[in-house]
Amino acid sequence: MLTLDLPAEPYWLDLPRGVRVEIRPVTTAVMAAAQAAAARRLAAIRIADPDLDPDMSRGLSFAFLVKALARHAVTAWQGVGDAAGKPLPLSPEAVERLMDLDDIAAAFWDRATAPVTEVAAEGNG
């Protein structure tokens, strides 16, 4: 039996380097919006560079997807500051810069998509 115990309200994720982000649940709508945004960005790069290396294309595809998911899902954060150590206000551009850090992006992806992945795995049992 499939147990639908996905989060219904925003919740906090602990990420590396003392960063915490509050995210809205990763629903079908949130993931579809992220996928569409990532696809548009990659398409623009492929038009500009038709000889784009396939490995770089795959890397950019994932990076754009993580950034788009973060832009659509992150509603608050803690532990993110500017060069002077002053807390940085949340903005779409700042969220994307945070996701440029590989360890942060990988942890964000794994933790943000974990509830959906767990339900999907349960349904495959």
C-alpha angles and dihedrals in degrees: 000000000000113000113208101207098143117148113267098189133047114280139184127256123198111221132183123285094034094294121144125186130190112217136186113237114282099244128172089265094052093047093045091051090050093048092050093049092048092048092052092051093048092047090054091053092047090052091050093044112027090175093058111153109255092229091052089047091055091046093050091046092057094041091052091047093051091047093048092048090051092048091052098040110034111092101166140001144197132199098034118121144162126253090280092053094252113142110263117228116241113259134152091250093050091048089054091049089052090053090054086076104090097212092048093046094048093048092045092052094047095046098039094051096038097095092054092042091051093051091047091049091049090053090053093057 
